[in-house]
Amino acid sequence: MTPRLALRWCAPLVPILPLWLGACAFTPGDKPPAMPSPAHYGASAVPEHTVTAQGASQQFDVNAQPVRAWWHTYRSDKLDALVEEGLRNSPSLSAADHALQAAREQLKAQIGSSLFPSIDIGGEAARERNLGIPNIRPPTALYNMFVGQVQARYTFDFFGASRFANASLAAQVDQQAFQLESARQALAANIVSGAIGASVLGAQVKATERLVELAQADATDMARRETLGAVSRADALASAQNAESLAASLPGLRAQHQSTRHALAVLLGRTPDQAPDDLPLGELKVPDRVPVVVPSTLLQSRPDIQAAEMALKAASAEVGVATAQMFPSLSLSASLGKGGFNWATVMSNAGSLWSVAASVTQPIFHGGALLAQRRAAQATYEAAVDQYKQTVLTAFRNVADTLASLEADNTSLLHADNSSAAAEQIYRDTAARVRLGALPVSAARGREQQYWNAYMTTVRATGARLSDTALLFYAMGVPPEPAADAAKPALPEPATPAQASEAAAPAVRPVQDVARR
């Protein structure tokens, strides 16, 4: 063979040689990239507490542990019952849980088939007729054949192809587990926000209905006065137009209220006709202490971040799989059995069958497919790294926006509540003067309209504070261990609901160690 021809045949091996020499670097590593740990989430530092609104000031417990069953902090048995019903009956959560169980069983199957030898037993009984050779008697051959044997096969995982494949699947199973936990927490937050939203809309509907009654009474009074010549036609028409505009806004508000109740019913696993009644806003106590996990701890408490980390680990293991496929593969097989053309032969020593074989395969030339597969796996890993970074940054922003919104909610509620209290006092004073005959009835109606408008602003601000508090609890994630909730005395929880919550939300435990054994 000429040197040029030898070089041509050996050229495909050149890219593989560095891999042979650096077999310990099959994967780029499964550790997530280092992320910044800012001193605080937003553009400004987290305040110690918010302003006092409706007699409550919320304190931010920096460096506290997140709360798993955080909805109990609203101190409403009805709200607790709704959340626990949704966690128990949600079809989407049940489907995700069954999918996770299936993924875990698939992992067990893959580990068993890749790390242990396969042993099979088989038997065959046949009666055959074959053509004979011409001019040689007999012209045909008619015979029976009996074979029974045990077969075993095992492939040695010298370069970790099976181990990396198992680690990849184990990381994917863990990713599903964290996604399920994230979905569970999101469902709880949506149920709390939906219940609050339905209550707010219900209060707005009632207030708007009263405003429509007052506006219609004003329009009727102005029409009478216009007949008597006490007011102009333009004033009477303006009053009628105001009443009709308010009446036109009411059907849409009612439809929005019903739609929110229907959505809440579906979250609970009910049909829309079984939507729960509105919760009185007065029964929901705003949590006065809210944990704020530091950024470095948030990486371990947010299920979505942990799911992104598991996706990164799976992509890293896939690089190992693609690399190991470029190295030799050694398989052993053996069989032991009996065979013969009749039962007497099968049962005698003459019918003994056995075989032992070993096969070695070394990829040499696959048209660049193996190298391309490895490059594709590396690119997928880099994409997983970028996705992990984006998930962390999005989580930081989510917490920062929620903190800012909650602080603004408390301030808005303070001013709205003060405005509503002032409007109510003005209405009461005016109504008293009307009863004394010092003012016309229309004056009391006008002040009452101002009060109901201020009341709706207060209701919206109250709902925003309650909902954003739920979003902040959700943004903090879950504690690493179920016992972490009990270790934080600042946020006590009732024993029985907490136990039910733990049963509905088991702790997520990675399964990768099983694949590594």
Secondary structure, 3 states (H helix, E strand, C coil): CCHHHHHHHHHHHHHHHHHHHCHHHCCCCCCCCCCCCCCCCCCCCCCCECCCECCECCEEEECCCCCCCHHHHHCCHHHHHHHHHHHHHCHHHHHHHHHHHHHHHHHHHHHHHHHCCEEEEEEEEEEEEEECCCCCCCCEEEEEEEEEEEEEEEEECCCCHHHHHHHHHHHHHHHHHHHHHHHHHHHHHHHHHHHHHHHHHHHHHHHHHHHHHHHHHHHHHHHHHHHHCCCCHHHHHHHHHHHHHHHHHHHHHHHHHHHHHHHHHHHCCCCHHHCCCCCCHHHCCCCCEEEECCHHHHHHHCHHHHHHHHHHHHHHHHHHHHHHCCCCEEEEEEEEEEEECCHHHHHCHHHEEEEEEEEEECCCCCCCHHHHHHHHHHHHHHHHHHHHHHHHHHHHHHHHHHHHHHHHHHHHHHHHHHHHHHHHHHHHHHHHHHHCCCCCHHHHHHHHHHHHHHHHHHHHHHHHHHHHHHHHHHHCCCCCCHHHCCCCCCCCCCHHHHHHHHHHCCCCCCCHHHHHC
